[in-house]
Amino acid sequence: MEILKKIVKFAIPYKKYAYLNIFFNVFYALFSTLSMLSLMPMMKVLFDDSEKVLDKPVFVSMVEITSYLEDYMNYFITKNNDSNGASNTLLYVVFAIITIFLFKNIFGYLAKYYITFLRNGVIKSLRETLYSKILDLPISYYSEKKKGETINKVIADVMEIQSSFLSILELIVREPLTIIFTIVSMLLISVKLTIFVFLFIPVSGFVISAIGKRLKKDSHKAQEQQGNILSILEESIGGLKIIKGYNSENHFKSNFSKLTNSFMKTSNSILNRQNLASPMSEFMGIMVITVLLWYGGNLVFVEHSIEASTFMAYMGLAYTVLTPAKAISKASYSVKRGTASAERVLEILDTENPLKDKEDALDSISFEKEIIFKDVWFKYEEQYVLKDFNLTIPKGKMVALVGQSGSGKSTIANLITRFYDVDKGEITIDGVNIKDITKRELRAKMAMVTQDSILFNDSILSNITVGSEHTHESISKALDIANASEFVNKLPKGITTNVGDSGNKLSGGQKQRISIARAVFKNPSILVLDEATSALDTESEKLVQDALENIMNNRTSIVIAHRLSTIQQADLIVVMKNGKIEEKGSHSELLKAKGNYYKLVNLQSL
């Protein structure tokens, strides 16, 4: 029920469709019952089984409603048979039956028509909320998760919620109401028969419940396996060059086959259990009908306490109960599957974001003086990668971070942008702790260019603006500064050219220059360059380096670099080792000191 409440809250914007669905389902259930009851007068006419009633009955009270309705039906048949003959009476009855069935189906269609808007609306809201949460969660969340598993939750699990979990929205009113109206009618016809029928229903419910106990657990397992399949598929497409280059196709095929075999076994178990629901509920229903025929036959032919035509109508009502009961039992299996999917989706939605903005966080700041890292400690898991780190970066200056892999350079970029929060210490901009600034305002002041040029499967224009307003002049200026105008103008569609998946239609140098153009277009106060040239060839590096020098001119820049040739003009070079500052100074000062920086320069020169 807790999971249902969390999913149902997404239905609030579409509640008018829920009300309309309930309204029409009430009439559908009523006319479903009437459609069976309408068979009773037809049986009486066909078998000439009606009691002769010559005087029009008078309604006394609801207590005697059954006798009144039966007497009125017999009065109508008697009067019409005497006046117009039995065939004319039968024609009236047939017309009434057709009318009742017509209204039943009209109301049934209208109920389904409106539930469609509700179901699809819930899924739309759920998927949008899920996507928003995925974008909102910190990067650290995804370092522990498989991408394929997250994708599977957004696509497969949400679809499972739609097809199974939300299917109960169609049944939650219609089927129970149909059962209630039908049972009331059955009680009005014969209390003894109805009590006899309901002695067998708990047995049927127990059998159906026993079959479905493991369904939820198996469904959870199946969705996890499907997530693993998506993960290996996504990794295989991304690493296709390595797989082919190392002749590892058979190894990956074998791993994929193991996953699909495991998924097949779990899916077979789920489907077999689910498929058992229908025949089992039908068999239990037929058993009830068979026993009812035996017991009811005694009431008709031995005790003579009920008329044959009335008993046949009663049998129709009893069978009417079986249909919604069967639908509810099948829905219970669907709910088990959908609940497992809903749990996986809610796992993301219920995840707390540790990087939330404070309630009184500043949504506007000015950067006039300096950025200060004060006594900063940070660890990713158990091991500290930054230890008592202190650094001051004056406005307009270029500070370069160098050192061995794992020394904590990239961590500085992740902390200044608040992709992660410091464990101890603080980072301030003009004396204001960055935790006291909204993430949106903080990141509005910054732009990043990373080693891996992250481009989206869209046009060059869209990759530069990333949804921001722009002018032709601002785009041209950004491309010029990034040394990208020449190659962009030669493309078939210029800036509207699609760059392909991850920008695979462009070379490494071209992708990086588009990334730089994106940073230029943003015109940030603070620029963070994380190994922006380390993956490029010499010619591309020269073009990109020139572009970087253009954008860094008179701009506060934090440059993380392996290639020391790209940072010689830095105002301050910080040499890091094991999360600490080993030495710092200008290029010439560090060379004179002949420390670790001097060794690194000589190694790269060699």
C-alpha positions as CSV (number, residue, x, y, z in Angstrom):
1,M,0.0,0.0,0.0
2,E,2.9,2.3,0.7
3,I,4.2,1.8,-2.8
4,L,0.8,2.3,-4.2
5,K,0.4,5.6,-2.4
6,K,3.7,6.9,-3.8
7,I,2.7,6.0,-7.3
8,V,-0.8,7.3,-7.0
9,K,0.4,10.8,-6.0
10,F,1.5,11.1,-9.6
11,A,-2.2,10.8,-10.6
12,I,-3.2,14.0,-8.7
13,P,-2.9,16.3,-11.8
14,Y,-5.2,13.9,-13.7
15,K,-7.7,13.2,-11.0
16,K,-10.6,14.5,-13.1
17,Y,-10.1,11.5,-15.4
18,A,-10.2,9.3,-12.3
19,Y,-13.5,10.8,-11.3
20,L,-15.0,10.3,-14.8
21,N,-13.7,6.7,-14.8
22,I,-15.4,6.0,-11.5
23,F,-18.6,7.7,-12.6
24,F,-18.9,5.6,-15.8
25,N,-17.7,2.4,-14.0
26,V,-20.6,2.7,-11.5
27,F,-23.1,2.6,-14.4
28,Y,-21.1,-0.1,-16.2
29,A,-21.3,-2.3,-13.1
30,L,-25.0,-1.5,-12.7
31,F,-25.8,-2.4,-16.3
32,S,-23.7,-5.5,-16.1
33,T,-25.9,-6.8,-13.4
34,L,-29.0,-5.7,-15.1
35,S,-27.9,-7.5,-18.3
36,M,-28.1,-10.8,-16.4
37,L,-31.3,-9.9,-14.5
38,S,-32.9,-9.0,-17.8
39,L,-32.7,-12.6,-18.9
40,M,-35.2,-13.5,-16.1
41,P,-38.4,-12.2,-17.8
42,M,-37.3,-13.7,-21.2
43,M,-37.0,-17.1,-19.5
44,K,-40.4,-16.6,-17.9
45,V,-42.0,-15.8,-21.3
46,L,-40.2,-18.7,-23.1
47,F,-41.1,-21.3,-20.5
48,D,-44.5,-19.7,-19.6
49,D,-43.2,-19.8,-16.0
50,S,-44.6,-16.5,-14.7
51,E,-47.2,-16.3,-12.0
52,K,-50.4,-14.8,-13.2
53,V,-50.8,-11.3,-11.6
54,L,-53.8,-9.4,-12.7
55,D,-53.6,-6.4,-10.4
56,K,-50.8,-3.8,-10.6
57,P,-48.6,-4.2,-7.5
58,V,-48.1,-1.3,-5.1
59,F,-44.7,-0.4,-3.8
60,V,-44.7,-0.5,0.0
61,S,-41.0,-0.4,1.3
62,M,-37.4,-1.3,0.4
63,V,-37.7,-4.3,2.6
64,E,-40.2,-5.9,0.1
65,I,-38.4,-4.6,-3.0
66,T,-37.7,-8.1,-4.3
67,S,-41.4,-9.2,-4.1
68,Y,-42.5,-5.9,-5.6
69,L,-40.1,-6.2,-8.6
70,E,-41.1,-9.9,-9.2
71,D,-44.8,-9.1,-8.9
72,Y,-44.5,-6.2,-11.3
73,M,-42.6,-8.3,-13.9
74,N,-45.3,-11.0,-13.6
75,Y,-48.0,-8.4,-13.9
76,F,-46.4,-6.9,-17.1
77,I,-46.0,-10.4,-18.7
78,T,-49.6,-11.4,-17.7
79,K,-51.1,-8.2,-19.1
80,N,-49.1,-8.1,-22.3
81,N,-49.7,-11.8,-23.0
82,D,-53.4,-11.4,-22.6
83,S,-53.5,-8.2,-24.8
84,N,-50.9,-8.9,-27.5
85,G,-49.7,-12.5,-27.2
86,A,-46.5,-14.1,-25.9
87,S,-44.5,-13.3,-29.1
88,N,-45.1,-9.5,-28.7
89,T,-44.1,-9.7,-25.0
90,L,-40.9,-11.5,-26.0
91,L,-40.2,-8.8,-28.5
92,Y,-40.4,-6.2,-25.7
93,V,-38.1,-8.2,-23.5
94,V,-35.5,-8.7,-26.3
95,F,-35.5,-5.0,-27.0
96,A,-35.0,-4.2,-23.3
97,I,-32.1,-6.7,-23.2
98,I,-30.5,-5.1,-26.3
99,T,-30.9,-1.6,-24.8
100,I,-29.3,-2.7,-21.5
101,F,-26.3,-4.4,-23.2
102,L,-25.9,-1.3,-25.4
103,F,-25.7,1.0,-22.4
104,K,-23.4,-1.4,-20.6
105,N,-20.9,-1.3,-23.4
106,I,-21.1,2.5,-23.9
107,F,-20.4,3.0,-20.2
108,G,-17.6,0.4,-20.3
109,Y,-16.0,2.2,-23.3
110,L,-16.2,5.6,-21.7
111,A,-14.7,4.3,-18.4
112,K,-11.7,2.9,-20.4
113,Y,-11.5,6.0,-22.5
114,Y,-10.9,8.2,-19.5
115,I,-8.6,5.7,-17.6
116,T,-6.3,5.9,-20.7
117,F,-5.6,9.5,-20.0
118,L,-5.0,8.8,-16.3
119,R,-2.6,5.9,-16.9
120,N,-0.6,7.6,-19.6
121,G,-0.6,10.8,-17.6
122,V,0.8,9.0,-14.5
123,I,3.6,7.4,-16.6
124,K,4.4,10.8,-18.2
125,S,4.7,12.4,-14.8
126,L,6.6,9.5,-13.3
127,R,9.1,9.4,-16.1
128,E,9.6,13.2,-16.1
129,T,10.1,13.1,-12.3
130,L,12.5,10.2,-12.6
131,Y,14.6,12.0,-15.3
132,S,14.6,15.2,-13.3
133,K,15.9,13.2,-10.3
134,I,18.6,11.5,-12.4
135,L,19.9,14.9,-13.4
136,D,19.6,16.2,-9.9
137,L,21.5,13.4,-8.2
138,P,25.2,13.9,-7.6
139,I,27.8,12.3,-9.9
140,S,29.0,10.2,-7.0
141,Y,25.6,8.3,-7.2
142,Y,26.4,7.0,-10.7
143,S,30.0,6.0,-9.9
144,E,28.4,3.1,-7.9
145,K,25.7,2.2,-10.4
146,K,25.7,0.6,-13.8
147,K,24.4,2.9,-16.5
148,G,22.4,0.1,-18.1
149,E,20.6,-0.5,-14.8
150,T,19.5,3.1,-14.5
151,I,18.4,3.2,-18.1
152,N,16.4,0.0,-17.5
153,K,14.6,1.6,-14.6
154,V,13.5,4.6,-16.7
155,I,12.4,2.5,-19.7
156,A,11.5,-1.2,-18.8
157,D,10.5,-0.7,-15.1
158,V,8.3,2.3,-15.9
159,M,6.7,0.4,-18.8
160,E,6.1,-2.5,-16.4
161,I,4.4,-0.2,-14.0
162,Q,2.1,1.0,-16.8
163,S,1.2,-2.4,-18.1
164,S,0.8,-4.2,-14.8
165,F,0.8,-2.0,-11.7
166,L,-1.5,0.6,-13.2
167,S,-3.8,-2.0,-14.7
168,I,-5.5,-2.2,-11.3
169,L,-6.8,1.4,-11.8
170,E,-9.1,-0.2,-14.4
171,L,-10.2,-2.9,-12.0
172,I,-10.2,-1.1,-8.7
173,V,-13.7,0.3,-9.2
174,R,-15.3,-1.6,-12.1
175,E,-14.8,-5.2,-11.0
176,P,-15.5,-4.8,-7.2
177,L,-18.7,-2.8,-8.0
178,T,-19.8,-5.4,-10.5
179,I,-19.3,-8.1,-7.9
180,I,-21.2,-6.0,-5.2
181,F,-24.2,-5.3,-7.5
182,T,-24.3,-8.9,-8.6
183,I,-24.1,-10.3,-5.1
184,V,-26.8,-8.0,-3.9
185,S,-29.0,-9.2,-6.8
186,M,-28.2,-12.8,-5.9
187,L,-29.1,-12.3,-2.3
188,L,-32.4,-10.7,-3.3
189,I,-33.2,-13.8,-5.5
190,S,-32.0,-16.4,-3.0
191,V,-30.1,-16.0,0.3
192,K,-29.6,-19.8,0.7
193,L,-28.0,-20.2,-2.7
194,T,-25.7,-17.1,-2.2
195,I,-24.5,-18.3,1.2
196,F,-23.8,-21.7,-0.4
197,V,-21.7,-20.1,-3.2
198,F,-19.6,-18.0,-0.9
199,L,-18.6,-21.0,1.2
200,F,-16.3,-22.0,-1.7
201,I,-14.8,-18.6,-2.5
202,P,-12.1,-18.6,0.4
203,V,-10.8,-21.9,-0.8
204,S,-10.4,-20.5,-4.4
205,G,-8.7,-17.3,-3.0
206,F,-6.2,-19.4,-0.9
207,V,-5.2,-21.5,-3.9
208,I,-4.6,-18.4,-6.1
209,S,-2.7,-16.6,-3.4
210,A,-0.4,-19.6,-2.9
211,I,0.6,-19.6,-6.6
212,G,1.5,-15.9,-6.5
213,K,3.7,-15.7,-3.4
214,R,7.1,-15.9,-5.3
215,L,6.0,-13.7,-8.2
216,K,7.2,-10.4,-6.7
217,K,10.6,-11.8,-5.8
218,D,11.1,-13.3,-9.2
219,S,10.0,-10.1,-10.9
220,H,12.5,-8.1,-9.0
221,K,15.2,-10.5,-10.0
222,A,14.2,-10.4,-13.7
223,Q,14.4,-6.6,-13.8
224,E,17.8,-6.6,-12.3
225,Q,19.0,-9.2,-14.8
226,Q,17.5,-7.0,-17.6
227,G,19.5,-4.1,-16.3
228,N,22.6,-6.2,-16.4
229,I,21.9,-7.1,-20.0
230,L,21.5,-3.4,-20.9
231,S,24.7,-2.6,-19.1
232,I,26.8,-5.1,-21.0
233,L,25.2,-4.0,-24.2
234,E,26.0,-0.3,-23.6
235,E,29.6,-1.2,-22.6
236,S,30.0,-3.4,-25.7
237,I,28.9,-0.7,-28.1
238,G,31.1,1.8,-26.4
239,G,34.1,-0.4,-26.3
240,L,33.6,-2.1,-29.7
241,K,37.1,-1.1,-30.9
242,I,38.8,-2.9,-28.0
243,I,36.6,-5.9,-28.3
244,K,37.4,-6.3,-32.0
245,G,41.0,-5.2,-31.7
246,Y,41.7,-7.9,-29.0
247,N,39.7,-10.6,-30.7
248,S,37.4,-10.8,-27.6
249,E,34.1,-11.2,-29.4
250,N,33.7,-14.8,-28.2
251,H,34.4,-13.8,-24.6
252,F,31.8,-11.0,-24.6
253,K,29.3,-13.3,-26.5
254,S,29.7,-15.9,-23.8
255,N,29.1,-13.4,-21.0
256,F,26.1,-12.0,-22.8
257,S,24.7,-15.5,-23.3
258,K,25.0,-16.3,-19.6
259,L,23.0,-13.2,-18.7
260,T,20.3,-14.0,-21.3
261,N,20.1,-17.6,-20.2
262,S,19.6,-16.5,-16.6
263,F,17.0,-14.0,-17.6
264,M,15.2,-16.6,-19.7
265,K,14.9,-19.0,-16.8
266,T,13.6,-16.3,-14.4
267,S,11.1,-15.0,-17.1
268,N,9.9,-18.6,-17.7
269,S,9.2,-19.0,-14.0
270,I,7.3,-15.7,-13.9
271,L,5.2,-16.3,-17.0
272,N,4.4,-19.9,-16.0
273,R,3.1,-18.7,-12.6
274,Q,1.2,-15.9,-14.2
275,N,-0.3,-18.2,-16.9
276,L,-1.4,-20.6,-14.2
277,A,-3.6,-17.8,-12.7
278,S,-6.2,-17.9,-15.5
279,P,-6.8,-21.7,-15.8
280,M,-6.7,-22.1,-12.0
281,S,-9.2,-19.4,-11.3
282,E,-11.4,-20.7,-14.1
283,F,-11.3,-24.2,-12.8
284,M,-12.1,-23.1,-9.3
285,G,-15.0,-21.1,-10.8
286,I,-16.4,-24.0,-12.7
287,M,-16.2,-26.1,-9.6
288,V,-18.4,-23.5,-7.8
289,I,-20.8,-23.4,-10.7
290,T,-21.0,-27.2,-10.9
291,V,-21.8,-27.6,-7.1
292,L,-24.2,-24.7,-7.5
293,L,-26.1,-26.5,-10.3
294,W,-26.4,-29.6,-8.0
295,Y,-27.6,-27.6,-5.0
296,G,-29.8,-25.3,-7.0
297,G,-31.3,-28.2,-9.0
298,N,-32.5,-29.6,-5.7
299,L,-34.1,-26.3,-4.7
300,V,-36.0,-26.3,-8.1
301,F,-37.0,-29.9,-8.6
302,V,-37.1,-31.3,-5.0
303,E,-37.9,-28.4,-2.6
304,H,-39.7,-26.3,-5.3
305,S,-38.5,-23.2,-3.4
306,I,-37.3,-21.4,-6.5
307,E,-38.6,-21.2,-10.1
308,A,-36.6,-22.7,-13.0
309,S,-36.4,-19.4,-14.9
310,T,-35.3,-17.6,-11.8
311,F,-32.6,-20.2,-11.1
312,M,-31.3,-19.9,-14.7
313,A,-31.0,-16.1,-14.2
314,Y,-29.3,-16.7,-10.9
315,M,-26.8,-19.0,-12.7
316,G,-26.1,-16.2,-15.1
317,L,-25.4,-13.8,-12.2
318,A,-23.1,-16.4,-10.5
319,Y,-21.1,-16.7,-13.7
320,T,-21.1,-12.8,-13.9
321,V,-19.3,-12.8,-10.6
322,L,-16.6,-15.2,-11.9
323,T,-15.5,-12.8,-14.7
324,P,-14.5,-9.9,-12.5
325,A,-13.2,-12.2,-9.8
326,K,-11.0,-13.8,-12.5
327,A,-9.8,-10.4,-13.6
328,I,-9.0,-9.4,-10.1
329,S,-7.0,-12.6,-9.5
330,K,-5.0,-12.0,-12.7
331,A,-4.5,-8.3,-11.7
332,S,-3.0,-9.5,-8.4
333,Y,-0.3,-11.3,-10.3
334,S,0.3,-8.1,-12.4
335,V,0.5,-6.0,-9.2
336,K,3.2,-8.3,-7.9
337,R,5.3,-7.8,-11.0
338,G,4.5,-4.0,-11.1
339,T,5.3,-3.7,-7.4
340,A,8.8,-5.1,-8.0
341,S,9.3,-2.5,-10.8
342,A,7.8,0.3,-8.7
343,E,10.3,-0.5,-5.9
344,R,13.2,-0.2,-8.3
345,V,12.0,3.1,-9.6
346,L,11.2,4.5,-6.1
347,E,14.7,3.5,-5.1
348,I,16.0,6.4,-7.3
349,L,13.2,8.8,-6.4
350,D,13.7,8.2,-2.7
351,T,17.4,8.6,-2.8
352,E,18.4,11.7,-0.8
353,N,20.7,14.2,-2.6
354,P,23.6,15.0,-0.2
355,L,24.3,18.1,-2.2
356,K,21.1,20.0,-1.6
357,D,21.1,23.8,-1.6
358,K,20.6,25.4,1.8
359,E,17.2,27.1,2.4
360,D,19.0,30.5,2.7
361,A,21.6,29.8,0.0
362,L,22.6,32.9,-2.1
363,D,21.3,32.9,-5.6
364,S,23.5,35.8,-6.7
365,I,27.2,36.5,-6.0
366,S,29.9,38.7,-7.4
367,F,33.5,37.4,-7.9
368,E,35.9,40.3,-7.3
369,K,38.9,38.9,-5.3
370,E,39.9,35.3,-4.9
371,I,39.0,31.6,-4.5
372,I,40.4,30.0,-1.3
373,F,40.8,26.3,-0.5
374,K,41.2,26.3,3.3
375,D,42.2,23.1,5.2
376,V,40.3,20.9,2.7
377,W,40.1,17.1,3.2
378,F,38.2,14.8,0.9
379,K,37.8,11.1,0.4
380,Y,35.9,9.1,-2.2
381,E,35.4,6.0,-0.1
382,E,37.7,5.3,2.8
383,Q,41.0,6.7,1.5
384,Y,41.6,10.5,1.6
385,V,42.7,11.8,-1.8
386,L,43.1,15.4,-0.5
387,K,44.7,16.1,2.9
388,D,44.9,19.5,4.5
389,F,44.9,21.2,1.1
390,N,45.4,25.0,1.1
391,L,45.4,27.2,-2.0
392,T,44.6,30.8,-2.9
393,I,43.6,31.6,-6.5
394,P,43.4,35.4,-7.2
395,K,40.9,36.7,-9.7
396,G,42.2,36.8,-13.2
397,K,45.1,34.5,-12.6
398,M,45.9,31.1,-14.1
399,V,46.7,28.3,-11.6
400,A,48.0,25.0,-12.9
401,L,47.8,21.7,-11.0
402,V,50.3,19.0,-12.0
403,G,51.4,15.7,-10.5
404,Q,51.2,12.0,-10.8
405,S,47.9,10.2,-11.5
406,G,45.8,9.9,-8.3
407,S,47.5,12.9,-6.7
408,G,44.1,14.7,-6.4
409,K,44.2,17.1,-9.3
410,S,40.9,16.2,-10.8
411,T,39.3,16.1,-7.4
412,I,40.0,19.9,-7.1
413,A,37.9,20.4,-10.3
414,N,35.1,18.2,-8.8
415,L,35.1,20.2,-5.5
416,I,35.1,23.7,-6.9
417,T,32.1,22.9,-9.1
418,R,30.4,21.1,-6.2
419,F,30.1,17.8,-8.0
420,Y,31.3,16.6,-4.6
421,D,31.4,18.3,-1.2
422,V,34.5,18.5,1.0
423,D,34.6,16.3,4.1
424,K,36.5,18.8,6.1
425,G,37.6,22.4,5.6
426,E,35.9,24.9,3.1
427,I,36.2,26.4,-0.3
428,T,35.3,30.1,-0.5
429,I,34.7,32.7,-3.2
430,D,35.3,36.2,-1.9
431,G,35.0,34.8,1.6
432,V,31.6,33.1,0.9
433,N,31.6,29.3,1.4
434,I,30.4,27.7,-1.8
435,K,28.0,25.6,0.3
436,D,26.2,28.9,1.0
437,I,25.7,29.5,-2.7
438,T,23.0,27.8,-4.8
439,K,24.6,25.2,-7.1
440,R,22.9,26.9,-10.1
441,E,24.5,30.3,-9.3
442,L,27.9,28.7,-8.5
443,R,28.0,26.8,-11.8
444,A,26.7,29.8,-13.7
445,K,30.1,31.5,-12.8
446,M,32.0,28.5,-14.2
447,A,32.7,26.6,-17.4
448,M,34.5,23.2,-17.7
449,V,36.5,21.7,-20.6
450,T,37.4,18.1,-19.8
451,Q,39.7,15.5,-21.4
452,D,36.8,13.6,-22.8
453,S,34.9,16.0,-25.1
454,I,31.3,15.4,-24.1
455,L,29.1,16.2,-27.1
456,F,25.4,15.3,-27.6
457,N,23.9,13.7,-30.6
458,D,22.7,17.1,-31.9
459,S,23.8,20.0,-34.0
460,I,27.0,22.0,-33.4
461,L,24.9,25.0,-32.5
462,S,22.9,23.0,-29.9
463,N,26.1,21.6,-28.4
464,I,27.6,25.1,-28.0
465,T,24.5,26.8,-26.6
466,V,23.1,23.8,-24.6
467,G,19.7,25.4,-24.6
468,S,20.7,29.0,-23.9
469,E,19.6,32.0,-25.8
470,H,22.1,33.1,-28.5
471,T,22.7,35.5,-31.4
472,H,24.6,34.8,-34.6
473,E,27.4,37.1,-33.4
474,S,27.8,35.3,-30.1
475,I,28.1,31.9,-31.8
476,S,30.6,33.3,-34.5
477,K,32.7,34.9,-31.7
478,A,32.8,31.6,-29.7
479,L,33.9,29.6,-32.8
480,D,36.5,32.2,-33.7
481,I,38.1,32.2,-30.2
482,A,38.0,28.4,-30.1
483,N,39.7,28.2,-33.5
484,A,36.7,26.2,-34.8
485,S,35.3,28.5,-37.4
486,E,37.4,27.2,-40.3
487,F,36.4,23.5,-40.0
488,V,32.8,24.3,-39.0
489,N,32.2,26.5,-42.1
490,K,33.5,23.6,-44.3
491,L,30.9,21.2,-42.9
492,P,27.9,20.4,-45.2
493,K,25.4,22.2,-43.0
494,G,27.7,24.5,-41.1
495,I,26.7,25.0,-37.4
496,T,23.5,23.0,-38.0
497,T,25.5,19.8,-38.8
498,N,24.7,16.9,-36.5
499,V,27.9,15.7,-34.7
500,G,26.6,12.1,-34.3
501,D,26.6,9.9,-31.2
502,S,29.2,11.3,-28.7
503,G,30.4,13.5,-31.6
504,N,31.8,10.6,-33.5
505,K,31.5,12.4,-36.9
506,L,34.2,14.8,-35.7
507,S,37.9,14.3,-35.0
508,G,39.3,14.5,-31.5
509,G,40.7,18.0,-32.0
510,Q,37.4,19.2,-33.6
511,K,35.4,17.8,-30.7
512,Q,37.6,19.5,-28.2
513,R,37.4,22.9,-30.0
514,I,33.6,22.6,-30.0
515,S,33.8,22.0,-26.2
516,I,36.0,25.1,-25.9
517,A,33.5,27.1,-28.0
518,R,30.8,26.0,-25.6
519,A,32.9,27.4,-22.7
520,V,33.6,30.6,-24.6
521,F,29.9,31.1,-25.3
522,K,29.1,30.8,-21.6
523,N,31.6,33.6,-20.9
524,P,32.4,32.3,-17.4
525,S,34.2,34.1,-14.6
526,I,36.0,30.9,-13.7
527,L,37.4,28.4,-16.2
528,V,38.2,24.8,-15.2
529,L,40.4,22.9,-17.7
530,D,40.8,19.2,-16.8
531,E,43.5,17.7,-19.0
532,A,41.9,19.4,-22.0
533,T,44.7,18.6,-24.4
534,S,46.1,15.3,-23.1
535,A,44.2,13.1,-25.6
536,L,45.2,15.1,-28.8
537,D,47.8,14.8,-31.4
538,T,50.5,17.5,-31.8
539,E,48.7,19.4,-34.6
540,S,45.4,19.4,-32.8
541,E,47.0,20.2,-29.5
542,K,48.5,23.4,-31.0
543,L,45.1,24.6,-32.3
544,V,43.4,23.7,-29.1
545,Q,46.2,25.3,-27.0
546,D,45.9,28.5,-29.0
547,A,42.1,28.4,-28.4
548,L,42.6,27.9,-24.7
549,E,45.0,30.8,-24.4
550,N,42.4,32.9,-26.1
551,I,39.7,32.0,-23.6
552,M,42.0,32.2,-20.5
553,N,43.2,35.7,-21.3
554,N,42.4,37.8,-18.2
555,R,40.2,35.0,-16.8
556,T,40.5,33.1,-13.6
557,S,41.6,29.6,-14.7
558,I,42.3,26.3,-12.9
559,V,44.2,24.1,-15.3
560,I,44.9,20.4,-14.7
561,A,47.5,19.2,-17.0
562,H,49.8,16.2,-17.8
563,R,51.6,18.0,-20.7
564,L,53.7,20.6,-18.9
565,S,54.4,22.4,-22.1
566,T,50.8,23.8,-22.0
567,I,51.1,25.5,-18.6
568,Q,54.5,27.3,-18.7
569,Q,52.7,30.7,-18.8
570,A,50.7,29.9,-15.7
571,D,50.9,32.5,-12.9
572,L,51.2,29.7,-10.3
573,I,52.0,26.0,-10.8
574,V,51.0,23.7,-8.0
575,V,52.8,20.3,-7.9
576,M,50.7,17.7,-6.0
577,K,51.6,14.3,-4.6
578,N,49.4,11.9,-2.6
579,G,46.7,14.6,-2.0
580,K,49.1,17.3,-0.7
581,I,51.0,20.2,-2.2
582,E,54.6,19.3,-2.7
583,E,55.8,22.5,-4.2
584,K,54.4,25.6,-5.9
585,G,55.7,28.6,-7.9
586,S,56.1,29.9,-11.4
587,H,57.6,27.7,-14.2
588,S,61.0,29.4,-13.8
589,E,61.0,29.3,-10.0
590,L,60.2,25.6,-10.0
591,L,62.9,24.8,-12.5
592,K,65.4,26.7,-10.3
593,A,64.3,24.7,-7.3
594,K,65.2,21.5,-9.1
595,G,62.5,19.5,-7.3
596,N,59.8,17.1,-8.5
597,Y,58.6,19.6,-11.2
598,Y,62.1,19.9,-12.6
599,K,62.2,16.1,-12.9
600,L,58.8,16.0,-14.6
601,V,59.9,18.6,-17.2
602,N,63.1,16.8,-18.0
603,L,61.2,13.5,-18.4
604,Q,58.7,15.0,-20.8
605,S,61.5,16.8,-22.7
606,L,63.3,13.6,-23.1
